[in-house]
Amino acid sequence: MSKSETPGRDLWFSACLGVIAFLPRLYVAIAWPREPVWDGHYYDFGARRIAAGLGYSDGIDAWHPWCHWPVGYSGMLAATYRAFGDGPHVATIFNAVVGALLAVFTHRLARYELSTPRARLAGVLVALYPGLVAYTALVMTEPISALAGVVAGWVWVRNRTEKPMLGAALFGVVIGLGTLVHPSFIAYAPALVLLFGDTVAGSLTPPALRSSLAAAALATACAFVPVLPWTLRNCLVMDRCTLVSTNGGWNLAIGSFSRATGRFETLRSTDGCAVVTGQVEQDACWRDLAISTIRADPGRWLGLVPKKLGFTFDHESFPVEYLHEADPDRWPDDRRRKGRALLSAAHRVLVTAAAFSIVPAPRPEQAPKTLLRAIVLGAVVIGLSALVWLHDDSPFYLLAATSAVFWPSSGPVLRWARLSLLGTLATHAVFFGEDRYHFVVTPMLCLLAAGALRRHAESTFNPPHAMQHAVLRH
């Protein structure tokens, strides 16, 4: 290998990428925000209470602990408020920093599997993706959740070859921290077994299986390290113990109760939980109601799954609607319509490009069987894409599901991207869908899009530092 071909760490590009990602987000953070609305109001309110030394609580005449919304994002905002004050732009500038780090870590993660141009493309997609830039103005959890997912994958893949148990432990800790923001993340810790070795390729030997199970067990144990202190707090101050928050049963009921539509609907006491004495008891009541409703008519619940996934992946409008709610004069109907169209178009192009990550680039010198497989996969994805784009309902969730379900031979980076996407699909098939939830895996879609139509040689996992060592030895 010549000197010009020696793979570098590409730190200079990462640094430039961080600046490129930060500047438009900084503008949005300063120019667009108004009073936080919807869930953002509660995240901001909780952060201000924590920063004021009142803990995660509400109440004016009396102190009432609460944990309906997960504490993680409010806790990070509270630390930011204590350090920089709680002015109107502090939270959104914090979001701008998170967005810049998201682009940088996506690039750092991509380097462990994709070629240098493709890894750079993944980072640039995250840096300039319109929806992620617009999300900076929203006091919402999705970007910090996305960052937790990307960092978890990064700490795993950079250690998996030489220090797999360290990588598993760090993966678990980051997943645990992410769980305090996004409770369903806890399920990813044991799922590490799917990322270890050649599990997906089907050639897992008994020693490798033991190593996979040990790594997954270690990751799971470490994931509970950041979570259990908060769980203990809940046990001490709430009406019952609860792991992170009290919206699991609530969300399950929204996706299954008699008025369920597949998206968010406001629960009322008349829906079945009129007499409760505490937050945890209320959540348990909604959970029990949801389970009994599902058992009574599982066909109806399953029939809502396509609608839930459609609400999650078919379009992208939440940032614009949030901004309109916060400042209707700045976002009149015409601007709202154009904003939704722009974000949805970018999202749909990204989801379509990500679907082509299952298709290897066909080459004439390939074996006939391999070449035929590439051609067939390409034809299937092209046909499905045409169907989705031309269909009146625009079921883009089918392309997202295609990217998540098909696991071609690849390294752990794209496996983690697919697993993250699969987890999001499964979570919102069970609960309910809204397009805000796909932002958690938008960086994973960027990784998959950057890996679309790769040559077979590009599918081999090559840690950059290991490649450098090989060059030095030769």
C-alpha positions as CSV (number, residue, x, y, z in Angstrom):
1,M,0.0,0.0,0.0
2,S,1.4,3.4,-0.9
3,K,1.6,6.3,1.5
4,S,-1.3,8.1,-0.2
5,E,-3.4,5.0,0.3
6,T,-2.6,4.6,4.0
7,P,-5.9,4.9,5.9
8,G,-5.8,7.7,8.4
9,R,-7.9,8.6,11.4
10,D,-9.5,11.4,9.5
11,L,-9.7,13.6,12.6
12,W,-9.4,16.8,10.6
13,F,-12.5,15.9,8.6
14,S,-14.4,15.1,11.8
15,A,-13.4,18.5,13.3
16,C,-14.5,20.3,10.1
17,L,-17.7,18.3,10.1
18,G,-18.5,19.3,13.6
19,V,-18.2,23.0,12.6
20,I,-20.3,22.5,9.5
21,A,-23.0,20.7,11.5
22,F,-22.9,23.3,14.4
23,L,-23.2,26.5,12.4
24,P,-26.7,26.0,10.8
25,R,-27.9,24.6,14.1
26,L,-26.6,27.5,16.0
27,Y,-28.6,29.9,13.7
28,V,-31.7,27.8,14.2
29,A,-31.1,27.7,18.0
30,I,-31.0,31.4,18.2
31,A,-33.4,32.5,15.5
32,W,-36.3,30.0,15.7
33,P,-37.2,29.0,19.3
34,R,-40.1,30.3,21.3
35,E,-41.7,29.0,24.5
36,P,-41.4,25.1,24.6
37,V,-44.6,23.4,23.8
38,W,-46.1,19.9,24.1
39,D,-43.7,17.4,25.8
40,G,-41.0,20.1,25.5
41,H,-42.8,22.2,28.1
42,Y,-42.5,19.4,30.6
43,Y,-38.8,18.6,29.8
44,D,-38.0,22.3,30.3
45,F,-40.2,22.6,33.4
46,G,-38.5,19.5,34.9
47,A,-35.0,20.8,34.1
48,R,-35.8,24.2,35.8
49,R,-37.1,22.4,38.9
50,I,-33.9,20.3,39.1
51,A,-31.7,23.2,38.5
52,A,-33.4,25.1,41.3
53,G,-32.7,22.3,43.7
54,L,-36.3,21.0,43.8
55,G,-35.6,17.7,42.2
56,Y,-37.7,16.1,39.5
57,S,-41.1,17.3,40.8
58,D,-44.0,19.6,40.4
59,G,-46.3,21.5,42.8
60,I,-46.5,25.0,44.2
61,D,-48.1,24.6,47.6
62,A,-46.6,21.1,48.1
63,W,-43.8,19.1,46.7
64,H,-44.8,16.3,44.5
65,P,-42.2,14.0,43.0
66,W,-42.9,12.8,39.5
67,C,-41.4,10.6,36.8
68,H,-44.0,10.4,34.0
69,W,-41.4,11.7,31.5
70,P,-38.0,10.0,31.6
71,V,-35.5,12.1,33.6
72,G,-32.4,12.0,31.4
73,Y,-33.0,14.9,29.1
74,S,-34.3,17.2,31.8
75,G,-31.3,16.2,34.0
76,M,-28.9,17.2,31.2
77,L,-30.7,20.5,30.6
78,A,-30.7,21.2,34.4
79,A,-26.9,20.8,34.5
80,T,-26.7,23.2,31.5
81,Y,-29.0,25.7,33.2
82,R,-26.9,25.6,36.3
83,A,-23.8,26.2,34.3
84,F,-25.0,28.8,31.8
85,G,-28.3,30.1,33.2
86,D,-31.8,29.3,32.0
87,G,-32.2,31.9,29.3
88,P,-34.5,31.3,26.3
89,H,-31.8,29.9,24.0
90,V,-29.7,27.8,26.4
91,A,-31.6,24.6,25.8
92,T,-31.5,25.0,22.0
93,I,-27.8,25.9,21.9
94,F,-27.3,22.7,24.0
95,N,-29.3,20.9,21.2
96,A,-27.0,22.5,18.6
97,V,-23.9,21.0,20.4
98,V,-25.7,17.6,20.5
99,G,-26.5,17.8,16.8
100,A,-22.8,18.6,16.0
101,L,-21.6,15.7,18.1
102,L,-24.1,13.5,16.4
103,A,-22.6,14.2,13.0
104,V,-19.1,13.7,14.3
105,F,-19.8,10.4,16.0
106,T,-21.7,9.1,13.0
107,H,-18.6,9.8,10.9
108,R,-16.3,8.2,13.6
109,L,-18.6,5.1,13.7
110,A,-18.9,4.8,10.0
111,R,-15.1,4.6,9.5
112,Y,-15.0,1.2,11.2
113,E,-16.8,-0.3,8.2
114,L,-17.3,2.0,5.3
115,S,-14.7,3.4,3.0
116,T,-13.4,6.9,3.7
117,P,-15.6,8.6,1.1
118,R,-18.7,6.7,2.3
119,A,-17.9,7.4,6.0
120,R,-17.6,11.1,5.2
121,L,-20.9,10.9,3.3
122,A,-22.6,9.4,6.4
123,G,-21.3,12.3,8.5
124,V,-22.3,15.0,6.0
125,L,-25.8,13.5,5.7
126,V,-26.3,13.8,9.4
127,A,-24.7,17.3,9.5
128,L,-26.9,18.8,6.8
129,Y,-30.1,16.7,7.1
130,P,-32.9,19.3,7.1
131,G,-35.0,17.6,9.8
132,L,-32.2,17.2,12.2
133,V,-31.2,20.8,11.7
134,A,-34.7,22.0,12.3
135,Y,-35.0,19.8,15.4
136,T,-32.4,22.0,17.1
137,A,-35.2,24.5,17.9
138,L,-37.3,21.9,19.7
139,V,-36.8,21.1,23.4
140,M,-37.3,17.4,22.7
141,T,-35.4,14.2,23.4
142,E,-34.9,12.6,20.0
143,P,-31.5,14.0,19.1
144,I,-29.9,13.1,22.4
145,S,-31.4,9.7,22.1
146,A,-29.9,9.4,18.6
147,L,-26.5,10.4,20.0
148,A,-26.7,7.7,22.7
149,G,-27.4,5.1,20.0
150,V,-24.5,6.2,17.8
151,V,-22.0,6.5,20.7
152,A,-23.0,3.1,22.0
153,G,-22.2,1.6,18.6
154,W,-18.9,3.5,18.4
155,V,-17.6,2.3,21.8
156,W,-18.5,-1.2,20.9
157,V,-17.0,-1.5,17.4
158,R,-13.8,0.4,18.3
159,N,-13.1,-2.2,21.1
160,R,-14.7,-5.4,19.8
161,T,-11.6,-6.8,18.1
162,E,-8.9,-6.3,20.8
163,K,-11.0,-5.6,24.0
164,P,-14.4,-7.1,23.4
165,M,-15.4,-7.2,27.1
166,L,-14.4,-3.6,27.6
167,G,-16.4,-2.7,24.5
168,A,-19.4,-4.6,25.9
169,A,-19.2,-2.9,29.2
170,L,-18.9,0.6,27.7
171,F,-21.8,-0.3,25.3
172,G,-23.9,-1.3,28.2
173,V,-23.1,1.9,30.2
174,V,-24.0,4.2,27.2
175,I,-27.2,2.2,26.6
176,G,-28.1,2.6,30.3
177,L,-27.6,6.4,30.0
178,G,-29.7,6.4,26.9
179,T,-32.4,4.4,28.8
180,L,-32.8,7.4,31.2
181,V,-33.8,9.4,28.1
182,H,-35.5,6.7,26.0
183,P,-36.6,3.8,28.2
184,S,-36.9,1.2,25.4
185,F,-33.2,1.5,24.9
186,I,-32.6,-1.1,27.7
187,A,-33.7,-3.8,25.3
188,Y,-30.6,-3.2,23.2
189,A,-28.2,-4.3,25.9
190,P,-28.9,-8.1,25.7
191,A,-29.3,-7.7,21.9
192,L,-25.5,-7.2,21.8
193,V,-25.4,-10.9,21.2
194,L,-26.6,-10.2,17.6
195,L,-23.7,-8.0,17.0
196,F,-21.0,-10.3,18.3
197,G,-18.8,-12.3,15.9
198,D,-20.5,-14.0,13.0
199,T,-23.9,-14.5,14.7
200,V,-25.8,-13.1,11.8
201,A,-23.7,-15.0,9.2
202,G,-24.8,-18.3,10.9
203,S,-21.3,-19.6,11.5
204,L,-21.3,-19.1,15.3
205,T,-19.2,-21.8,17.0
206,P,-19.8,-22.9,20.6
207,P,-16.8,-20.9,22.0
208,A,-18.0,-17.9,20.0
209,L,-21.5,-18.4,21.3
210,R,-20.3,-18.4,24.8
211,S,-18.3,-15.2,24.2
212,S,-21.4,-13.6,22.6
213,L,-23.6,-14.5,25.6
214,A,-21.0,-13.3,28.0
215,A,-20.7,-10.0,26.2
216,A,-24.4,-9.5,26.1
217,A,-24.7,-10.4,29.8
218,L,-22.0,-8.0,30.7
219,A,-23.6,-5.2,28.6
220,T,-26.9,-5.9,30.3
221,A,-25.5,-5.7,33.8
222,C,-23.6,-2.5,32.9
223,A,-26.7,-1.0,31.4
224,F,-28.5,-1.1,34.8
225,V,-25.6,0.7,36.6
226,P,-26.8,4.2,35.5
227,V,-30.5,3.2,35.8
228,L,-30.8,1.5,39.2
229,P,-30.0,4.7,41.3
230,W,-32.9,6.4,39.6
231,T,-35.1,3.3,40.1
232,L,-34.2,3.4,43.8
233,R,-35.2,7.1,44.0
234,N,-38.5,6.1,42.4
235,C,-39.1,3.4,45.0
236,L,-38.4,5.8,47.8
237,V,-40.5,8.8,46.7
238,M,-43.2,7.5,44.3
239,D,-46.3,5.5,45.3
240,R,-44.6,2.3,43.9
241,C,-41.4,1.2,42.3
242,T,-40.9,1.9,38.6
243,L,-37.7,1.4,36.6
244,V,-37.4,4.8,34.8
245,S,-40.7,6.5,34.1
246,T,-44.5,6.0,34.3
247,N,-45.5,6.3,30.7
248,G,-45.0,2.7,29.5
249,G,-48.5,1.5,30.4
250,W,-49.8,4.9,29.3
251,N,-48.2,4.5,25.8
252,L,-49.3,0.9,25.5
253,A,-52.9,1.9,26.2
254,I,-52.7,4.7,23.6
255,G,-51.8,2.1,21.0
256,S,-54.5,-0.4,22.0
257,F,-57.5,1.2,23.8
258,S,-61.0,1.4,22.2
259,R,-60.3,4.8,20.5
260,A,-56.8,3.8,19.3
261,T,-56.0,5.1,15.8
262,G,-52.3,4.1,15.6
263,R,-51.0,7.5,16.7
264,F,-51.2,9.7,19.8
265,E,-54.6,10.1,21.4
266,T,-55.3,11.7,24.7
267,L,-56.3,9.2,27.4
268,R,-59.3,10.2,29.6
269,S,-60.4,8.9,32.9
270,T,-63.6,7.7,31.2
271,D,-61.4,5.3,29.1
272,G,-61.0,3.1,32.1
273,C,-58.7,4.5,34.9
274,A,-60.8,6.9,36.8
275,V,-59.8,5.9,40.3
276,V,-56.1,5.9,41.0
277,T,-54.0,7.4,43.8
278,G,-50.6,7.8,42.4
279,Q,-48.6,8.1,39.2
280,V,-47.2,4.5,39.2
281,E,-50.6,3.1,40.1
282,Q,-52.1,5.1,37.2
283,D,-49.5,3.7,34.7
284,A,-50.1,0.2,36.0
285,C,-53.9,0.7,35.5
286,W,-53.4,1.8,31.9
287,R,-51.0,-1.2,31.3
288,D,-53.5,-3.7,32.7
289,L,-56.3,-2.1,30.6
290,A,-54.1,-2.2,27.5
291,I,-53.2,-5.9,28.0
292,S,-56.9,-6.9,28.6
293,T,-57.9,-5.0,25.5
294,I,-55.3,-6.7,23.4
295,R,-56.2,-10.1,24.7
296,A,-59.9,-9.4,24.0
297,D,-59.3,-8.6,20.4
298,P,-55.7,-9.3,19.2
299,G,-56.7,-9.0,15.6
300,R,-57.8,-5.4,16.0
301,W,-54.5,-4.5,17.7
302,L,-52.4,-6.2,15.1
303,G,-54.4,-4.5,12.4
304,L,-53.2,-1.1,13.8
305,V,-49.5,-2.0,13.2
306,P,-49.3,-0.8,9.6
307,K,-50.9,2.5,10.7
308,K,-48.5,2.9,13.6
309,L,-45.5,2.3,11.4
310,G,-46.9,4.6,8.7
311,F,-47.4,7.4,11.2
312,T,-43.7,6.8,12.2
313,F,-42.0,6.5,8.9
314,D,-44.2,7.7,6.0
315,H,-43.6,11.4,6.4
316,E,-41.8,14.1,8.5
317,S,-43.7,17.0,9.8
318,F,-43.3,17.1,13.6
319,P,-40.6,19.8,13.7
320,V,-42.7,22.2,11.7
321,E,-45.9,21.5,13.7
322,Y,-44.0,22.0,16.9
323,L,-42.7,25.4,15.7
324,H,-46.1,26.4,14.5
325,E,-47.6,25.5,17.9
326,A,-44.9,27.7,19.6
327,D,-45.2,30.6,17.1
328,P,-48.2,30.5,14.8
329,D,-47.4,33.9,13.3
330,R,-44.0,32.8,12.1
331,W,-45.3,29.6,10.7
332,P,-48.5,30.4,8.8
333,D,-50.2,27.7,6.8
334,D,-48.3,28.3,3.5
335,R,-44.9,28.1,5.3
336,R,-46.1,25.1,7.3
337,R,-47.1,23.3,4.1
338,K,-43.8,24.0,2.4
339,G,-41.8,23.1,5.5
340,R,-43.6,19.7,5.8
341,A,-43.1,19.0,2.1
342,L,-39.4,19.8,2.3
343,L,-38.8,17.6,5.4
344,S,-40.9,14.8,4.1
345,A,-39.1,14.8,0.7
346,A,-35.7,14.6,2.4
347,H,-36.9,11.8,4.7
348,R,-38.3,9.8,1.9
349,V,-35.2,10.1,-0.2
350,L,-33.1,9.0,2.8
351,V,-35.3,6.0,3.6
352,T,-35.2,4.9,-0.1
353,A,-31.4,5.2,-0.3
354,A,-31.1,3.2,3.0
355,A,-33.1,0.4,1.5
356,F,-30.4,0.0,-1.2
357,S,-27.9,-0.9,1.5
358,I,-29.1,-4.5,1.2
359,V,-28.1,-4.5,-2.5
360,P,-24.4,-5.2,-3.3
361,A,-23.1,-3.5,-6.4
362,P,-23.2,-6.1,-9.2
363,R,-19.9,-6.7,-11.0
364,P,-19.4,-8.7,-14.2
365,E,-16.5,-10.6,-12.7
366,Q,-18.6,-11.9,-9.9
367,A,-19.7,-15.6,-9.7
368,P,-22.9,-16.1,-11.6
369,K,-24.9,-17.0,-8.4
370,T,-23.6,-13.9,-6.6
371,L,-24.3,-11.6,-9.6
372,L,-27.8,-13.0,-9.9
373,R,-28.5,-12.4,-6.2
374,A,-27.4,-8.8,-6.5
375,I,-29.5,-8.3,-9.6
376,V,-32.6,-9.8,-8.0
377,L,-32.2,-7.8,-4.8
378,G,-31.7,-4.6,-6.8
379,A,-34.9,-5.4,-8.8
380,V,-36.9,-6.1,-5.6
381,V,-35.8,-2.8,-4.0
382,I,-36.4,-0.8,-7.2
383,G,-39.8,-2.3,-7.6
384,L,-40.7,-1.7,-3.9
385,S,-39.4,1.8,-4.1
386,A,-41.5,2.5,-7.2
387,L,-44.6,1.1,-5.5
388,V,-44.1,3.2,-2.4
389,W,-43.4,6.4,-4.2
390,L,-46.4,6.0,-6.6
391,H,-48.9,4.7,-4.0
392,D,-51.4,7.2,-2.8
393,D,-50.7,6.3,0.9
394,S,-46.9,6.5,0.5
395,P,-46.1,3.5,2.8
396,F,-42.5,4.3,3.2
397,Y,-42.4,2.2,6.4
398,L,-42.1,-0.8,4.0
399,L,-38.7,0.5,2.8
400,A,-37.6,1.1,6.4
401,A,-38.7,-2.4,7.3
402,T,-36.8,-3.8,4.3
403,S,-33.6,-2.1,5.6
404,A,-34.1,-3.5,9.1
405,V,-35.2,-7.0,8.3
406,F,-32.7,-8.0,5.6
407,W,-29.2,-8.5,7.2
408,P,-26.8,-9.1,4.4
409,S,-23.2,-10.0,5.1
410,S,-21.6,-6.9,6.7
411,G,-19.6,-5.7,9.6
412,P,-21.0,-4.6,13.0
413,V,-21.5,-1.0,12.1
414,L,-24.3,-1.6,9.6
415,R,-25.6,-4.5,11.8
416,W,-26.0,-2.0,14.7
417,A,-27.7,0.4,12.3
418,R,-30.2,-2.3,11.2
419,L,-30.7,-3.5,14.8
420,S,-31.5,0.0,15.9
421,L,-33.9,0.5,13.1
422,L,-35.5,-2.8,13.8
423,G,-35.9,-1.9,17.5
424,T,-37.6,1.3,16.6
425,L,-40.0,-0.5,14.2
426,A,-40.8,-3.1,16.9
427,T,-41.3,-0.5,19.6
428,H,-43.8,1.6,17.7
429,A,-45.6,-1.5,16.3
430,V,-46.3,-2.3,19.9
431,F,-47.1,1.2,21.2
432,F,-48.1,3.9,18.8
433,G,-46.5,5.9,16.0
434,E,-45.6,9.5,15.4
435,D,-43.0,10.8,12.9
436,R,-40.9,12.4,15.7
437,Y,-39.9,8.9,16.8
438,H,-38.0,8.1,13.6
439,F,-35.5,10.9,14.4
440,V,-33.9,8.5,16.9
441,V,-32.7,6.4,14.0
442,T,-32.2,9.0,11.3
443,P,-28.4,8.8,11.8
444,M,-28.7,5.0,11.3
445,L,-30.6,5.6,8.1
446,C,-27.7,7.9,7.0
447,L,-25.2,5.2,7.7
448,L,-27.2,2.7,5.7
449,A,-27.7,5.2,2.8
450,A,-24.0,5.8,2.8
451,G,-23.4,2.0,2.5
452,A,-25.8,1.5,-0.4
453,L,-24.6,-0.5,-3.4
454,R,-21.2,-1.3,-2.0
455,R,-18.8,-3.6,-3.6
456,H,-18.3,-7.0,-1.8
457,A,-14.8,-6.0,-0.7
458,E,-16.2,-3.0,1.1
459,S,-18.4,-5.2,3.3
460,T,-15.4,-6.6,5.2
461,F,-15.0,-5.1,8.7
462,N,-11.7,-3.4,8.9
463,P,-11.0,-1.3,12.1
464,P,-9.0,1.7,11.0
465,H,-6.4,1.3,13.7
466,A,-5.9,-2.3,12.7
467,M,-5.4,-1.4,9.1
468,Q,-2.8,1.2,10.1
469,H,-0.9,-1.4,12.2
470,A,-0.9,-3.7,9.1
471,V,0.6,-1.0,7.0
472,L,3.3,-0.3,9.6
473,R,4.2,-4.1,9.7
474,H,4.6,-4.2,6.0
